[in-house]
Amino acid sequence: MFDVIGKRRWYFAFSLLITIPGLIFILLTPFSGGKAGLKFSIDYTGGTTWSIRFEDPNVTAAQVREELVALGQADATVALTGAGFFDIRLSKLDLRTIEPSPTPVPTLSAAPSSSATAAPSGSTSPAPSTSPDPAATPTPTPAPTLSPTPEPTASPSPSPTASPSATPVGNTQVPKDGEIGRIATGLQDALGPIAEQRSLSSIGAVVSSDLINQAIILILVGSLGILGWITLRFRDVKMGVAALVALLHDVIVVLGVFAILGTFFDVQIDGLFVTAMLTVIGFSVHDTIVVFDRVRENRVRHAGEPFAEVVNHSLLQTFGRSVTTSFTVVLTLTALLLFGGSATEEFVLALLIGIISGTYSSIFNASPLLVVWQEREDRQRGRISGPPTTRRASA
């Protein structure tokens, strides 16, 4: 029988080996000014997203990126999605800066019309009585026509202020004014006309900070909820803490890998990253609960046996199920990563790393940690004496 628990120190050492480099790069994020560590996308830093398609189908993302750098957008990212659309993210551009200043001009032209209409409106009742004195027979005709118009003419007057060439968020017309219009013109001069614009939107700094806070709250609430549920389910806080440590291991591994990739390959964390992390947490807890549930059953069936041997039996009994389930998911995610396109690469990569790490931590971290804690508690209570004797199974 293979002794998983007896070799737990090797598994703990391997976990440290893959988490410490990631932790170092994660800690470099606030001290390097964004040059090393985690790289956050526009969803967290604020900026503009722009989805366009050129008439020339041979235009590549590298060409678009090169032209954007030449136009002063060195931090821009370009991803080719389905139907030939390029998803462009401009971290240093805000659509609020392109609203044209001459918008009040149409309101000045509407001012005389309101003053002119005020005169006939005030003389609506006496207009018929004064009309017979002068030979101004045509004057009664403008009076009834102008009298109903003051209300309609005054109400649409604010509408021209919002209609002139301001670029609306999420529109489908290629902008021509402001900074975004200059960039669009430069791209079309270099790469040909833009055939279609699918979306144009902007995210401000306030929205980005809210997204960061919500992401942290989601992960914390999810982790604490899992801790409480496992503790309540198995009536043992040690199992809940062991599962939470395994979750922390998986989060550090995923964040560490993205910090390393962000430093050397400029891989960014986008809005879907939180969804991927919550999925990884749920998948990792699933495997851990399966093992712990078998531990609880075997603890009753094999009463009197050392706890380490009971846990080792449980691991071997559930090992095939855990690995097979994870392997099928890994195959699917690998296919998505290779053939799913660049729009979902970061999301799928986070899932792939997290599920592999979650399977490892559920088997080789959570259960051995539970054994270490239980044996230490038993020694303190005088139930067992001397060092742990779990290595007898491998002899």
C-alpha positions as CSV (number, residue, x, y, z in Angstrom):
1,M,0.0,0.0,0.0
2,F,1.3,3.4,-1.0
3,D,1.9,5.6,2.0
4,V,0.8,9.1,1.1
5,I,0.7,10.4,4.7
6,G,4.2,9.1,5.5
7,K,5.7,11.2,2.7
8,R,3.8,14.3,3.7
9,R,7.0,16.3,4.3
10,W,8.0,15.9,0.6
11,Y,4.6,17.2,-0.5
12,F,4.8,20.2,1.9
13,A,8.2,21.0,0.6
14,F,6.9,20.9,-3.0
15,S,4.1,23.2,-2.1
16,L,6.6,25.7,-0.7
17,L,8.7,25.4,-3.8
18,I,5.8,26.4,-6.1
19,T,4.3,29.1,-3.8
20,I,7.4,31.0,-2.5
21,P,8.4,32.3,-6.0
22,G,4.9,33.4,-6.7
23,L,4.6,35.2,-3.3
24,I,7.8,37.1,-4.1
25,F,6.4,38.3,-7.4
26,I,3.1,39.1,-5.8
27,L,4.8,41.3,-3.2
28,L,6.8,43.0,-6.0
29,T,3.6,44.4,-7.4
30,P,3.2,47.5,-5.1
31,F,6.9,48.1,-4.8
32,S,7.8,48.1,-8.5
33,G,5.3,50.7,-9.7
34,G,3.6,48.1,-12.0
35,K,6.8,47.1,-13.8
36,A,6.8,43.6,-12.1
37,G,4.3,41.4,-10.4
38,L,0.6,41.4,-11.2
39,K,-0.6,43.3,-14.2
40,F,-4.2,44.5,-14.0
41,S,-6.4,45.2,-17.0
42,I,-8.7,48.1,-17.6
43,D,-11.4,46.5,-15.5
44,Y,-9.3,47.4,-12.4
45,T,-7.2,50.4,-13.5
46,G,-9.8,52.3,-15.6
47,G,-9.6,53.3,-19.2
48,T,-11.3,52.6,-22.5
49,T,-12.3,49.4,-24.4
50,W,-12.8,49.6,-28.1
51,S,-13.9,46.8,-30.4
52,I,-13.5,47.4,-34.2
53,R,-13.1,45.5,-37.4
54,F,-11.1,46.7,-40.4
55,E,-12.1,46.2,-44.0
56,D,-8.8,44.5,-44.7
57,P,-9.0,41.0,-43.3
58,N,-5.2,40.6,-43.3
59,V,-4.7,43.2,-40.6
60,T,-3.1,41.5,-37.5
61,A,-3.2,42.4,-33.9
62,A,0.5,43.1,-33.9
63,Q,0.0,45.7,-36.6
64,V,-2.8,47.4,-34.7
65,R,-0.6,47.3,-31.5
66,E,2.3,48.9,-33.4
67,E,0.2,51.7,-34.7
68,L,-1.3,52.4,-31.3
69,V,2.2,52.7,-29.8
70,A,3.1,55.2,-32.6
71,L,-0.1,57.2,-31.7
72,G,1.0,57.5,-28.1
73,Q,-0.8,54.5,-26.5
74,A,2.2,52.5,-25.3
75,D,0.1,50.6,-22.7
76,A,-2.6,49.6,-25.2
77,T,-3.4,45.9,-25.5
78,V,-5.0,44.3,-28.6
79,A,-6.7,40.9,-28.9
80,L,-8.2,39.4,-32.0
81,T,-11.6,37.9,-31.3
82,G,-14.2,36.2,-33.5
83,A,-15.5,37.6,-36.8
84,G,-12.3,39.6,-37.2
85,F,-12.9,42.1,-34.4
86,F,-10.0,43.6,-32.4
87,D,-10.6,44.2,-28.7
88,I,-8.5,47.2,-27.9
89,R,-7.8,48.4,-24.3
90,L,-6.4,51.8,-23.8
91,S,-5.5,52.3,-20.2
92,K,-4.5,56.0,-20.6
93,L,-7.6,57.2,-22.4
94,D,-10.9,58.3,-20.9
95,L,-13.9,59.1,-23.0
96,R,-14.9,61.9,-20.7
97,T,-12.0,64.0,-22.0
98,I,-13.3,64.0,-25.5
99,E,-16.6,65.8,-24.9
100,P,-16.5,68.9,-27.2
101,S,-16.5,72.3,-25.6
102,P,-18.6,74.2,-28.2
103,T,-21.8,72.4,-27.1
104,P,-23.4,75.6,-25.6
105,V,-23.4,77.2,-29.1
106,P,-26.8,75.7,-30.1
107,T,-28.4,77.1,-26.9
108,L,-27.5,80.6,-27.9
109,S,-29.5,80.4,-31.2
110,A,-32.5,79.1,-29.3
111,A,-32.5,82.2,-26.9
112,P,-33.8,84.7,-29.5
113,S,-36.6,82.3,-30.5
114,S,-37.8,82.1,-26.9
115,S,-37.7,85.9,-26.6
116,A,-39.5,86.3,-29.8
117,T,-42.1,83.8,-28.8
118,A,-42.6,85.5,-25.5
119,A,-43.9,88.7,-27.1
120,P,-46.8,87.1,-28.9
121,S,-47.5,84.9,-26.0
122,G,-48.0,87.9,-23.8
123,S,-50.4,89.5,-26.4
124,T,-52.4,86.4,-27.2
125,S,-55.7,87.8,-25.8
126,P,-55.4,91.4,-27.0
127,A,-54.0,90.5,-30.4
128,P,-57.5,90.3,-32.1
129,S,-58.5,93.7,-30.7
130,T,-55.4,95.6,-31.8
131,S,-55.2,94.1,-35.3
132,P,-58.0,96.2,-37.0
133,D,-56.2,99.6,-36.3
134,P,-53.2,99.2,-38.5
135,A,-53.3,97.8,-41.9
136,A,-51.6,94.7,-40.8
137,T,-54.1,92.1,-41.7
138,P,-51.4,89.4,-42.0
139,T,-50.4,89.9,-38.4
140,P,-53.3,87.9,-36.9
141,T,-52.2,84.8,-38.8
142,P,-48.7,84.7,-37.0
143,A,-50.4,85.3,-33.7
144,P,-52.4,82.0,-33.5
145,T,-49.5,80.0,-35.1
146,L,-46.9,81.3,-32.6
147,S,-49.1,81.1,-29.5
148,P,-49.1,77.3,-29.2
149,T,-45.4,77.0,-30.0
150,P,-43.7,78.5,-26.9
151,E,-44.1,75.3,-24.9
152,P,-42.8,72.9,-27.6
153,T,-39.9,75.2,-28.6
154,A,-38.8,75.7,-25.0
155,S,-38.8,72.0,-24.2
156,P,-36.6,70.7,-27.1
157,S,-34.1,73.5,-26.7
158,P,-31.9,71.4,-24.2
159,S,-31.7,68.5,-26.6
160,P,-29.2,70.0,-29.0
161,T,-26.7,70.3,-26.2
162,A,-26.4,66.5,-26.0
163,S,-26.6,65.8,-29.7
164,P,-23.5,67.4,-31.2
165,S,-20.4,65.5,-31.9
166,A,-19.9,64.0,-28.4
167,T,-18.9,60.3,-28.6
168,P,-21.5,58.3,-26.7
169,V,-20.4,55.3,-24.7
170,G,-21.0,52.0,-26.3
171,N,-21.9,53.5,-29.7
172,T,-21.4,51.8,-33.1
173,Q,-20.2,54.8,-35.0
174,V,-16.5,55.4,-35.5
175,P,-15.6,58.5,-33.6
176,K,-14.1,61.5,-35.4
177,D,-13.5,64.1,-32.7
178,G,-11.4,64.2,-29.6
179,E,-8.5,62.0,-28.7
180,I,-10.3,58.8,-29.6
181,G,-11.1,60.3,-33.0
182,R,-7.4,61.2,-33.6
183,I,-6.5,57.5,-32.8
184,A,-9.2,56.2,-35.1
185,T,-8.0,58.5,-37.9
186,G,-4.4,57.4,-37.4
187,L,-5.4,53.7,-37.5
188,Q,-7.4,54.1,-40.7
189,D,-4.6,56.1,-42.4
190,A,-2.2,53.3,-41.6
191,L,-4.3,50.1,-41.9
192,G,-7.3,51.0,-44.0
193,P,-10.9,52.0,-43.2
194,I,-12.7,50.6,-40.2
195,A,-15.6,48.6,-41.5
196,E,-17.5,48.2,-38.2
197,Q,-17.3,49.3,-34.6
198,R,-19.0,47.0,-32.2
199,S,-18.5,48.9,-28.9
200,L,-16.8,51.8,-27.3
201,S,-16.9,52.1,-23.5
202,S,-15.0,53.7,-20.7
203,I,-14.4,52.7,-17.1
204,G,-13.5,55.4,-14.5
205,A,-11.3,55.1,-11.5
206,V,-14.2,55.0,-9.1
207,V,-15.8,52.0,-10.9
208,S,-12.4,50.3,-10.9
209,S,-11.9,50.7,-7.2
210,D,-15.4,49.3,-6.6
211,L,-14.5,46.3,-8.7
212,I,-11.4,45.6,-6.6
213,N,-13.3,45.9,-3.4
214,Q,-16.0,43.6,-4.6
215,A,-13.5,41.0,-5.8
216,I,-11.8,41.0,-2.4
217,I,-15.1,40.7,-0.6
218,L,-16.3,37.9,-2.8
219,I,-13.2,35.8,-2.2
220,L,-13.2,36.5,1.6
221,V,-16.9,35.8,2.0
222,G,-16.6,32.6,-0.1
223,S,-13.7,31.3,1.9
224,L,-15.2,32.1,5.2
225,G,-18.5,30.5,4.1
226,I,-16.6,27.3,3.1
227,L,-14.8,27.2,6.5
228,G,-18.1,27.5,8.3
229,W,-19.9,24.9,6.2
230,I,-17.2,22.3,6.4
231,T,-16.8,22.8,10.2
232,L,-20.6,22.4,10.6
233,R,-20.8,19.5,8.3
234,F,-18.1,17.4,9.9
235,R,-18.4,18.8,13.4
236,D,-14.6,19.4,13.4
237,V,-13.0,22.8,13.0
238,K,-9.7,21.1,12.1
239,M,-11.2,19.9,8.8
240,G,-12.5,23.4,8.1
241,V,-9.2,25.0,8.7
242,A,-7.3,22.3,6.7
243,A,-9.7,22.9,3.7
244,L,-9.2,26.7,4.0
245,V,-5.4,26.3,4.0
246,A,-5.7,24.2,0.9
247,L,-7.8,27.0,-0.7
248,L,-5.2,29.6,0.3
249,H,-2.5,27.4,-1.4
250,D,-4.5,27.4,-4.6
251,V,-5.1,31.1,-4.6
252,I,-1.4,31.8,-4.0
253,V,-0.4,29.4,-6.8
254,V,-2.8,31.0,-9.3
255,L,-1.9,34.6,-8.3
256,G,1.8,33.7,-8.3
257,V,1.8,32.2,-11.8
258,F,-0.1,35.3,-13.1
259,A,2.4,37.6,-11.3
260,I,5.3,35.7,-13.0
261,L,3.6,35.7,-16.4
262,G,2.7,39.4,-16.0
263,T,6.3,40.3,-15.3
264,F,7.8,38.5,-18.2
265,F,4.9,38.1,-20.7
266,D,2.6,41.0,-19.8
267,V,-0.3,38.7,-19.0
268,Q,-3.1,40.7,-17.3
269,I,-5.8,40.0,-14.8
270,D,-9.2,41.0,-16.1
271,G,-12.7,41.0,-14.8
272,L,-13.2,37.3,-15.3
273,F,-10.3,36.4,-13.1
274,V,-12.5,36.7,-9.9
275,T,-15.0,34.3,-11.6
276,A,-12.2,31.9,-12.3
277,M,-10.9,32.1,-8.7
278,L,-14.3,31.4,-7.2
279,T,-14.7,28.4,-9.6
280,V,-11.3,27.1,-8.5
281,I,-12.2,27.4,-4.9
282,G,-15.4,25.5,-5.4
283,F,-13.7,22.7,-7.3
284,S,-10.9,22.4,-4.8
285,V,-13.3,22.2,-1.9
286,H,-15.3,19.5,-3.7
287,D,-12.3,17.2,-3.8
288,T,-11.4,18.0,-0.2
289,I,-14.9,17.2,1.0
290,V,-14.9,13.9,-0.8
291,V,-11.7,12.9,1.0
292,F,-12.9,14.2,4.4
293,D,-16.2,12.4,4.1
294,R,-14.4,9.1,3.5
295,V,-12.2,9.8,6.5
296,R,-15.2,10.2,8.7
297,E,-16.7,6.9,7.4
298,N,-13.4,5.0,7.8
299,R,-12.8,6.4,11.3
300,V,-15.9,4.6,12.4
301,R,-15.3,1.4,10.4
302,H,-11.6,1.1,11.5
303,A,-11.9,2.3,15.1
304,G,-8.7,1.8,17.0
305,E,-6.4,2.2,14.1
306,P,-4.0,5.2,14.0
307,F,-5.5,8.3,12.5
308,A,-2.8,8.5,9.9
309,E,-3.6,5.1,8.6
310,V,-7.3,5.9,8.4
311,V,-6.6,9.0,6.4
312,N,-4.2,7.1,4.1
313,H,-6.9,4.5,3.4
314,S,-9.3,7.2,2.6
315,L,-7.0,8.9,0.2
316,L,-6.2,5.8,-1.7
317,Q,-9.9,4.9,-1.9
318,T,-10.8,8.4,-3.4
319,F,-7.6,9.0,-5.4
320,G,-8.9,7.5,-8.6
321,R,-12.1,9.4,-8.5
322,S,-10.4,12.7,-7.8
323,V,-7.7,12.4,-10.5
324,T,-10.2,11.1,-13.1
325,T,-12.6,14.0,-12.5
326,S,-9.9,16.6,-12.6
327,F,-8.3,15.1,-15.7
328,T,-11.5,15.3,-17.7
329,V,-11.8,19.0,-16.8
330,V,-8.2,19.6,-17.6
331,L,-8.6,18.1,-21.1
332,T,-11.6,20.4,-21.8
333,L,-9.8,23.5,-20.5
334,T,-6.7,22.6,-22.5
335,A,-8.8,22.4,-25.7
336,L,-10.3,25.8,-24.8
337,L,-6.9,27.3,-24.2
338,L,-5.5,26.1,-27.5
339,F,-8.5,26.7,-29.8
340,G,-10.8,29.1,-27.9
341,G,-9.3,32.3,-29.0
342,S,-7.5,35.1,-27.3
343,A,-10.6,36.7,-25.6
344,T,-10.8,34.0,-23.0
345,E,-7.1,33.0,-22.6
346,E,-6.6,34.5,-19.2
347,F,-9.8,33.1,-17.8
348,V,-9.1,29.6,-19.1
349,L,-5.5,29.7,-18.0
350,A,-6.5,30.7,-14.4
351,L,-9.0,27.8,-14.3
352,L,-6.5,25.3,-15.7
353,I,-3.8,26.2,-13.1
354,G,-6.3,26.4,-10.3
355,I,-7.9,23.1,-10.9
356,I,-4.5,21.3,-11.2
357,S,-3.4,23.0,-8.0
358,G,-6.7,22.3,-6.3
359,T,-6.5,18.6,-7.0
360,Y,-3.0,18.4,-5.7
361,S,-3.7,20.4,-2.5
362,S,-6.9,18.4,-1.7
363,I,-4.9,15.1,-1.7
364,F,-1.4,16.1,-0.7
365,N,-1.9,19.1,1.5
366,A,-5.3,19.2,3.2
367,S,-5.3,15.6,4.4
368,P,-1.7,15.4,5.6
369,L,-2.2,18.8,7.4
370,L,-5.3,17.3,9.1
371,V,-3.1,14.3,10.3
372,V,-0.4,16.6,11.6
373,W,-2.9,18.7,13.6
374,Q,-4.7,15.6,15.0
375,E,-1.5,13.9,16.1
376,R,-0.2,17.0,17.7
377,E,-3.5,17.3,19.6
378,D,-3.4,13.7,20.6
379,R,0.2,14.0,22.0
380,Q,-0.8,17.1,24.0
381,R,-3.7,15.1,25.5
382,G,-1.5,12.1,26.3
383,R,-3.3,9.7,23.8
384,I,-0.1,8.9,22.0
385,S,3.6,9.4,23.0
386,G,6.7,10.0,21.1
387,P,7.1,11.1,17.5
388,P,4.5,10.3,14.8
389,T,4.5,6.6,13.9
390,T,2.9,6.9,10.5
391,R,5.9,5.7,8.7
392,R,5.3,2.1,9.8
393,A,2.9,1.7,6.9
394,S,5.7,2.1,4.4
395,A,8.0,-0.4,6.0
